[in-house]
């Protein structure tokens, strides 16, 4: 089946490249790259059963995606496992590490498994910029949620212990707007999509073990 899809995809890419090679070669190249990534994503979406139904968390792929102090595991993901409505992550932050200041158009729930830290939340999404955030202490056996499009940041402010949280988001894959500071205008926030772990899924489709 997927051999036919690959051949059809190659035909589309050849057509696009042939159309643009004289007018805009760079655009043709980027279109071919996008077609390759989409084909890989669709192939995996059509074969969610290739992964075991029950999986050991400590055997799932783990990475920091270039962010020092972070350990991220996608427990159940849109691109990785074919989830439609929710996505679940297991994230661990070493002392002093944190998320960027960011917002997204989905609901997000955190369950703190161990450690403690601080949630910074700016609920002024109707203003031109996030503004000064409110600070909330978070701790083991606590939970909190982030309203849609509220800028926020989670920081491990505990100097002696890792902060580990289970994170659940709606409407995956997530589109993230990143801020350099709390006074950066919403219009200047940088969109990161696909996000780092989703980007890796598109680049490297899982191996079919069947």
Secondary structure, 3 states (H helix, E strand, C coil): CHHHHHHHHHHHHHHHHHHHCCCCHHHHHHHHHHHHHHHHHHHHHCCHHHCCCCCCHHHCCCECCCCCCEEEEEEECHHHHCCCCEEEEEEEECCCCECCEEEECCCEEEEEEECEEEEEEECCCCCCECCCCEEEEEECCCEEEECCCCEEEEECCCCCCCEEEEEEEECCCCCEEEECCCCCEHHHCEEECCCHHHHHHHHCCCCCCC
